[in-house]
Amino acid sequence: MRQKHRMLSFVRVQEDDGSSFDAIVRGSYLQICGGGDYEDYDVLVVVDGRVIDERAWYNEDQLTQLPEQDRDKAEEMLEEWFMGGGG
């Protein structure tokens, strides 16, 4: 089986309570922790073009790929988050 969402993809996450937020996919459970779970994801919450938080685990069906994808931008945002003490 294949993962539905690639690392560094921009997605909208649908919460169980009906709210949603934009995020960057950090990776699947399989990529981050090992094992066989590729359907649950760790994401980095994006607000106003900046990563502000990290949250896990969201099922692939809760994530919707956003139309605009820029892996270089996502990588820069990820680096800024980790270099700034996030994560």
Steps between C-alpha positions, in 0.01 A plus 500: 500500500601860447472801721227738394690817599866574435738657746505883469156512335271789590167368628183608677431294813141433601461463878238269652314804636453643149773765519793495260848643457774512237815297554810343351533122511808415706461129433298190561524293817701249296753766395540651846463203736531192283256212492233452239266798549510722194143633536558733799698822473693752706441855375641846559228763549537803270355844582582812298776321310681376812510171684363553851446148636540129439211254539455127455336258407247576228353234274556542128127561450520811720757659265416669169778601266504878438514610135824698532804288581853635547736244653787751519283742698381217727860394561601857589206530741590167659865603544397835651269318745769257618782757505280736702452244774175346380462125486 
